[in-house]
Amino acid sequence: MRVIPLNSENFDEKIINSDTIAVVTFYADWCGPCGDFKPKLYSLADALGKSVLIGKVDVDAEPKLSKRFDVNGVPNTVIFASGKVVHRITGNVPADHLKATILKHLPNDRFVGLHQSPASETKEEKASVLASLVKTLRNGLKSIFSLFRKNK
């Protein structure tokens, strides 16, 4: 399955008016963590097949969509169920964490074979997510500081 480019013209049709689970990542081309996150998104699209609609929104090209969904940092992944926001993940999180979070929102009877049995996160998983978020924050701050230096 491919990742669908979304914009103001097709967003409501593809995501809001849908009765399925949709995963939308808001990103920017200039964002380092977004570039690191991109292969995870495409791999996830391949792994989940047609079970989940996977889309992406360029925040620079679609500022109104970014504002509409309160996107203040990128990458920002929003999970929709039947057109409503059910979960939000900010940062370049590990692929396993992203997939597990999405699978929690899939109905078991409809997606047999994809859904893993529920299990609480281990300390190692939580530490991995935290480390990834810290790395994303650090990279974001580096990008901001480099922009300030260029503008001086």
C-alpha positions as CSV (number, residue, x, y, z in Angstrom):
1,M,0.0,0.0,0.0
2,R,1.2,3.5,-0.7
3,V,1.2,6.6,1.5
4,I,-1.4,9.0,0.2
5,P,-0.4,12.7,-0.1
6,L,-3.2,14.7,1.5
7,N,-4.2,18.3,1.1
8,S,-7.1,20.6,1.8
9,E,-9.0,19.3,-1.2
10,N,-8.9,15.6,-0.5
11,F,-8.4,15.4,3.3
12,D,-12.1,15.3,4.3
13,E,-13.0,12.9,1.6
14,K,-10.2,10.5,2.4
15,I,-9.9,10.9,6.2
16,I,-12.9,12.6,7.9
17,N,-15.6,11.0,5.8
18,S,-14.0,7.5,6.1
19,D,-15.3,4.7,8.3
20,T,-11.9,3.1,8.7
21,I,-8.7,3.7,10.7
22,A,-6.5,6.4,9.1
23,V,-3.0,7.4,10.1
24,V,-1.8,10.8,9.0
25,T,1.7,12.1,9.5
26,F,2.2,15.9,9.3
27,Y,5.8,16.5,8.2
28,A,8.1,19.1,6.6
29,D,10.8,18.6,4.0
30,W,13.3,20.6,6.1
31,C,12.7,18.5,9.2
32,G,15.5,16.0,9.9
33,P,13.5,13.8,12.2
34,C,10.7,13.7,9.5
35,G,13.3,12.4,7.1
36,D,14.2,9.7,9.6
37,F,10.5,8.9,10.2
38,K,9.6,8.6,6.5
39,P,10.9,5.0,5.9
40,K,9.0,3.8,9.0
41,L,5.8,5.3,7.6
42,Y,6.3,3.5,4.2
43,S,7.2,0.3,5.9
44,L,4.1,0.5,8.1
45,A,2.0,1.1,5.0
46,D,3.4,-2.1,3.5
47,A,2.9,-4.1,6.7
48,L,-0.7,-3.0,7.3
49,G,-1.8,-3.2,3.7
50,K,-5.3,-2.1,3.1
51,S,-6.3,-2.4,6.8
52,V,-5.4,1.2,7.5
53,L,-5.3,4.2,5.3
54,I,-1.9,5.9,5.6
55,G,-1.5,9.5,4.5
56,K,0.9,12.4,4.8
57,V,0.5,16.2,5.0
58,D,3.3,18.7,4.2
59,V,2.8,21.4,6.8
60,D,4.5,24.0,4.7
61,A,2.1,23.4,1.8
62,E,-1.0,22.9,4.0
63,P,-0.8,25.4,6.9
64,K,-4.6,25.4,7.3
65,L,-4.7,21.7,7.8
66,S,-1.9,21.9,10.3
67,K,-3.7,24.6,12.3
68,R,-7.0,22.7,12.0
69,F,-5.4,19.7,13.8
70,D,-3.3,21.7,16.2
71,V,0.0,20.5,14.7
72,N,2.7,22.5,16.5
73,G,5.7,20.2,15.8
74,V,6.8,17.7,13.3
75,P,6.7,14.8,12.7
76,N,3.2,14.6,14.2
77,T,1.2,11.5,13.5
78,V,-2.5,11.6,14.1
79,I,-4.7,8.4,14.2
80,F,-8.3,8.8,13.1
81,A,-11.1,6.4,13.6
82,S,-14.3,7.0,11.6
83,G,-13.1,10.6,11.0
84,K,-12.3,11.5,14.6
85,V,-8.9,12.0,16.2
86,V,-8.3,9.1,18.6
87,H,-4.6,9.4,19.2
88,R,-1.6,11.6,18.5
89,I,2.1,10.8,18.5
90,T,4.6,13.6,18.3
91,G,8.2,12.9,17.3
92,N,10.2,10.2,15.5
93,V,9.1,7.3,17.6
94,P,10.3,3.7,17.1
95,A,8.5,1.8,14.4
96,D,7.3,-0.9,16.8
97,H,5.8,1.7,19.1
98,L,4.0,3.3,16.2
99,K,2.7,0.0,14.9
100,A,1.5,-1.1,18.4
101,T,-0.3,2.2,18.9
102,I,-2.1,1.9,15.6
103,L,-3.0,-1.8,16.2
104,K,-4.6,-0.8,19.5
105,H,-7.2,1.1,17.5
106,L,-8.0,-1.7,15.1
107,P,-11.1,-3.9,15.7
108,N,-9.9,-7.4,16.4
109,D,-12.6,-9.2,14.3
110,R,-11.9,-7.1,11.2
111,F,-8.1,-7.3,11.2
112,V,-7.3,-10.9,12.2
113,G,-3.6,-11.6,12.0
114,L,-2.5,-7.9,12.3
115,H,-3.5,-7.2,15.9
116,Q,-1.2,-8.3,18.6
117,S,-2.5,-9.4,21.9
118,P,-2.6,-6.5,24.3
119,A,0.3,-6.2,26.6
120,S,1.5,-3.4,28.8
121,E,4.7,-1.7,27.7
122,T,7.8,-2.9,29.3
123,K,10.3,-0.6,30.9
124,E,12.6,-1.1,28.0
125,E,9.9,-0.1,25.5
126,K,9.1,3.0,27.5
127,A,12.8,3.9,27.8
128,S,13.1,3.4,24.0
129,V,10.2,5.8,23.3
130,L,11.6,8.3,25.7
131,A,15.1,8.2,24.2
132,S,13.6,8.6,20.7
133,L,11.6,11.6,21.9
134,V,14.6,13.2,23.5
135,K,16.6,12.7,20.3
136,T,13.8,14.2,18.2
137,L,13.6,17.2,20.6
138,R,17.4,17.6,20.5
139,N,17.4,17.5,16.6
140,G,14.5,20.0,16.5
141,L,16.4,22.4,18.8
142,K,19.5,22.1,16.7
143,S,17.4,23.0,13.6
144,I,15.9,26.0,15.3
145,F,19.3,27.2,16.5
146,S,20.8,26.8,13.1
147,L,18.0,28.9,11.6
148,F,18.7,31.6,14.1
149,R,22.4,31.6,13.3
150,K,21.6,31.9,9.6
151,N,19.3,34.8,10.1
152,K,21.9,36.9,12.1
